[in-house]
């Protein structure tokens, strides 16, 4: 199992810690951001194939992001892209 640490940009979250094995997400810890929503997203991602997670999360926008062009889920997809 490998764990990456990713620093998202332009969103409320400050850090993602994503563990994976054989392209399957095994654990997600998100520091900062909207706790309930991000706990739910983390829970849903566990057991998911990395490619499937990227396709579901990329491009989601949040009006609360600094640029209005990204979101915590979109930033998670960027973090996952560093794995593949």
Long-range contacts (C-beta under 8 A, 24 or more apart in sequence): 1-26, 2-83, 3-27, 4-79, 4-82, 4-83, 6-75, 6-78, 6-79, 6-82, 8-72, 8-75, 8-76, 8-78, 8-79, 9-70, 9-75, 10-65, 10-66, 10-67, 10-69, 10-70, 11-62, 11-64, 11-65, 11-66, 11-70, 11-71, 11-72, 11-75, 12-64, 12-65, 12-72, 13-38, 13-72, 13-75, 16-75, 16-76, 16-79, 18-76, 18-79, 18-80, 18-83, 20-50, 20-83, 23-49, 23-50, 23-51, 23-83, 23-84, 24-48, 24-49, 24-50, 25-49, 25-50, 25-53, 25-80, 28-76, 30-72, 30-76, 33-72, 34-72, 37-72, 38-72, 41-72, 41-73, 41-76, 45-76, 50-80, 50-83, 50-84, 51-84, 53-77, 53-80, 54-80, 54-81, 54-84
